[in-house]
């Protein structure tokens, strides 16, 4: 059983954060950092010499993260 919408996900993560001794502010900052982490993934893949066809194969999965 999981959340069906983003607000539900956030609410659940904030509840877990409290159990992990994180303040709501610290939890929100961590969520922001995690959400931003896929940004620029194509450039990083190219820097690591990943072939364009492999980048194209990964694109669908990576775009879901946005």
Secondary structure, DSSP 8 states (H G I E B T S, - for coil): ---SSHHHHHHHHHHHHHHTT--HHHHHHHHHHHHHTTTTHHHHHHHTT--HHHHHHHHHHHHHT-
